[in-house]
Amino acid sequence: MNKKSLQQLGAIALACSLAQPALAQSTEAAPESAATRLAGGKIDRDQLNFNMESVGKLLESSSAARQIESSKAPEALARRDKAREIYKQARASLNAGDLTKASAQLTEVRAAFFEAVRLAAPEEVTAKKLEADYRARLESVNALLAAYKRVASEKGSASKTVNETVGQIEKSVAEAARQAQGGKFKEGRLELDRAYLVAKAGISSLRSGDTLVRSLNFASKEEEYHYEIDRNDTHQMLIKVLVEEKRATNPMLDQQVQGFTAKSRELRQAAEAAAAKRDHQHAIKLLEESTAELVKAIRNAGVYIPG
């Protein structure tokens, strides 16, 4: 890595450290500030003044600020301008004596500025993060796929359902690898996200599929209800990653998917209402029906998933 890249990385590290609430100016001041907070949760004006000055320097004269300026990235500059505007509002709130509002606004300033730094990050840093995200997701997919194969094997199942699920996951992993080999880690990560959700749906189906015997043991109906909530959430995400693109170019399919998802939402709302009344057994049944509607929507779009 060259000297310029190291300097840019240093700028990001500086922004991260300064994005945290500033420390007391001296060891003598710290106990007083802590005592004040413990006494009534009140904001210390002197400390807030110090924080305000620190964030002002962060915005205008830090190496991170110079990085944003030199990047010329429109999104980064816009986010930096937003941080400046909120900072002015925070100053006004402090001057007006509204310490709570000023402190909250200062937190917004830090968040906006840090986002600006991220958007201005050098391409080399961004690429390394994309690659790291890709490899982390690949590890998760491989772990889920291994678990799916192991449980299916333990049940002595070599059904068409299991084979098709494994095939689909492995196809996505292979496509992700092809994208990664071309340096397209972002696209590869998206493909792995699909594989991850299909693997997760496959594992959850092992307890409810026609070809596999139920094997999960729950401590209570409430615990099983939360399991079904997670399974329903997984299938909702599958709708987004597997079907959204097809819906955008096929009005008839979009209408059909809307019908299935509307029915699914209705059933889930009924399940949540039943759970609120502690009728978890009925809630579980409703959630299973809700998830089944989502499976229909996905399969109707020509994408096979277990369910």
C-alpha positions, 0 to 999 in steps of 0.5 A, a space after each residue: 500500500 503506498 504512502 497516499 493510501 496510508 494517509 487516507 486510511 489514517 484520515 478515516 481512522 481519525 474520523 472514527 475516533 473523533 466521531 465518539 463523544 469527546 473526553 473530558 479536558 483533564 483527569 480532574 474534570 472527569 469525576 465531576 462530569 460523571 458525578 453530574 450524570 449520576 446525580 440527575 442525568 443532566 448534560 454538563 454545559 462545559 463538556 458540551 462546549 468542549 464537544 462542540 469545539 471538537 466537532 467544529 474542528 472535525 468538520 472544518 480542519 481535520 484530515 478527514 475534512 480535507 479528504 472529503 473536500 479533495 474527493 470531489 464526490 457529490 454524495 460525500 460533499 452533500 453529506 458534509 454540507 448536511 453535517 455543517 447545517 445541523 452543526 449550526 442548529 446545534 450551536 443555536 440550541 446551545 446558545 439558547 440554553 437548550 442543552 438536550 437538543 444541542 447534544 442530540 443535534 451534535 450526535 446527528 452531526 457526527 453521524 452525517 460527517 462519518 457517512 461523508 467520510 465513508 462516501 469519500 473513502 478511497 477506492 482501494 479501501 472500499 474495494 478491500 471492504 467489499 472483498 471482506 464482506 464477500 468472504 464473510 458471507 461466503 463463510 456463512 453460506 458454506 456453514 449453512 449449506 454444510 448444516 443442511 446437508 448434514 441434517 438431511 443425511 442424518 434423516 436418511 433423506 436424498 429426496 428431490 427437494 433436498 437435491 434441488 435445494 443444494 443444487 440451487 445454493 451451489 449454483 449461486 455460490 459458483 456464480 458468486 465466485 465467477 463475479 469475485 474472480 473478475 473483481 466484482 465483489 459487490 455483485 458476488 455478495 448479492 449472489 451469496 445473499 440469495 444463496 444464504 437465504 435459500 439455505 436458511 429457508 431449506 434448513 427451516 423446512 426440515 421440520 415441516 416438509 412432507 419428506 422430512 420428519 419434524 426434528 426440532 424440539 421447543 421448550 414452549 409454544 412461545 419459543 416455536 412461535 418465535 422460530 416461525 416468525 424468523 422463518 416468515 421473515 426469511 421468506 419475505 426477504 427471499 421475495 425481495 432478492 429472488 422475485 423483485 427483478 422479475 416483477 418489475 418487468 412482468 405486470 401479470 406476475 407482479 399482480 399475482 405476487 401481490 395477491 400472495 403477499 397480501 394474503 401472507 400479511 393478513 395471516 401474519 397480522 392475525 398470528 401476531 394478534 393471537 400471540 398477543 393473547 398468548 394463544 401461541 398454538 393458533 399463532 404458529 398455525 397462522 404463521 405457517 400458512 402465511 409462510 406457505 403463501 410466500 413460498 407460492 409467490 416465489 415458486 409462481 415466479 419460476 424460482 424453486 425454493 424448499 417450503 
